[in-house]
């Protein structure tokens, strides 16, 4: 997957900007209130996702958010393409869909098309985040570190299943460019066991 294809396929998630006020009750999960954007800025490692067309074949995925001078949020998504053995990167921006203390943003890489970005759980110290979009076909576990505790994965699976997401479609993303292969393998093995238990 080359960079152009990565960006183009990303647009499959996107839709035209809305002309009417958005009702957050249409979302698959409730955005958290009292959201602190400044704490959310920085780099996040993608620990797990429901597989989707625009990330298929990508490992070592990260998302980095920073504040632009115009007040919008700069978004840089990066991942390593296994087949081509090269890095893919896409840059866009995000803005709040409702209020600046509700974790519902609209992200765009090709204006005027956008995607909903909904944080429905975040750690006390913003060390992890559960994220979805406009349907239950999209789900991500993001963390500040490429390796997380099994207890966090267990909680993520529990919340996802209770929320109606299909946990059997989750993939756990290798981050072997950032940590030792042995650590990643252990995390993926434990995560797979946890998914199997939730499916029983």
ZIQUI-V839843 format. One record per residue. N is the residue number from 1. BURIAL is + if it has 24 or more other C-alpha atoms within 12 Angstrom, else -. D_LAST is the distance of its C-alpha to the last C-alpha in whole Angstrom. Layout:
# ZIQUI-V839843
N/BURIAL/D_LAST + N/BURIAL/D_LAST
This chain:
# ZIQUI-V839843
1/+/35 + 2/+/39 + 3/+/39 + 4/-/41 + 5/-/38 + 6/+/35 + 7/+/37 + 8/-/37 + 9/-/34 + 10/+/33 + 11/+/35 + 12/-/33 + 13/+/31 + 14/+/34 + 15/-/36 + 16/-/40 + 17/-/41 + 18/-/40 + 19/-/44 + 20/-/43 + 21/-/41 + 22/-/37 + 23/-/35 + 24/+/32 + 25/-/30 + 26/-/30 + 27/+/28 + 28/+/24 + 29/+/24 + 30/+/27 + 31/+/29 + 32/+/30 + 33/-/33 + 34/-/36 + 35/+/35 + 36/-/37 + 37/+/38 + 38/-/40 + 39/-/37 + 40/+/35 + 41/+/37 + 42/+/37 + 43/+/35 + 44/+/31 + 45/+/29 + 46/+/26 + 47/+/23 + 48/+/20 + 49/+/20 + 50/+/19 + 51/+/21 + 52/+/24 + 53/-/27 + 54/+/30 + 55/+/28 + 56/+/27 + 57/+/28 + 58/+/29 + 59/+/28 + 60/+/29 + 61/+/29 + 62/+/31 + 63/+/33 + 64/+/36 + 65/+/37 + 66/+/41 + 67/-/44 + 68/-/46 + 69/-/50 + 70/-/49 + 71/-/47 + 72/-/44 + 73/+/41 + 74/+/41 + 75/+/38 + 76/+/38 + 77/+/34 + 78/+/34 + 79/+/32 + 80/+/33 + 81/+/33 + 82/-/32 + 83/-/34 + 84/-/37 + 85/-/37 + 86/-/38 + 87/+/37 + 88/+/37 + 89/+/38 + 90/+/38 + 91/+/40 + 92/+/40 + 93/+/40 + 94/+/39 + 95/+/40 + 96/+/39 + 97/+/38 + 98/-/39 + 99/-/40 + 100/-/40 + 101/-/38 + 102/+/35 + 103/+/33 + 104/+/33 + 105/+/35 + 106/+/36 + 107/+/36 + 108/+/38 + 109/+/39 + 110/+/41 + 111/-/43 + 112/-/43 + 113/-/39 + 114/+/37 + 115/+/33 + 116/+/32 + 117/+/30 + 118/+/29 + 119/+/28 + 120/+/26 + 121/+/25 + 122/+/27 + 123/-/28 + 124/-/31 + 125/-/33 + 126/+/31 + 127/+/30 + 128/+/26 + 129/+/26 + 130/+/23 + 131/+/25 + 132/+/24 + 133/+/27 + 134/+/28 + 135/+/24 + 136/+/21 + 137/+/21 + 138/+/22 + 139/+/21 + 140/+/22 + 141/+/22 + 142/+/25 + 143/+/27 + 144/+/30 + 145/+/29 + 146/+/28 + 147/+/26 + 148/+/24 + 149/-/22 + 150/-/19 + 151/-/19 + 152/+/20 + 153/+/17 + 154/+/14 + 155/+/16 + 156/+/17 + 157/+/13 + 158/-/13 + 159/+/16 + 160/+/15 + 161/-/12 + 162/-/14 + 163/-/17 + 164/-/15 + 165/+/15 + 166/+/13 + 167/+/12 + 168/+/11 + 169/+/15 + 170/+/15 + 171/+/18 + 172/+/19 + 173/+/23 + 174/+/25 + 175/+/28 + 176/+/30 + 177/-/33 + 178/-/33 + 179/-/31 + 180/-/31 + 181/-/29 + 182/-/28 + 183/-/26 + 184/+/25 + 185/-/23 + 186/-/22 + 187/+/20 + 188/+/19 + 189/-/17 + 190/-/16 + 191/+/15 + 192/+/13 + 193/-/11 + 194/+/10 + 195/+/9 + 196/-/6 + 197/-/5 + 198/+/6 + 199/-/4 + 200/-/0
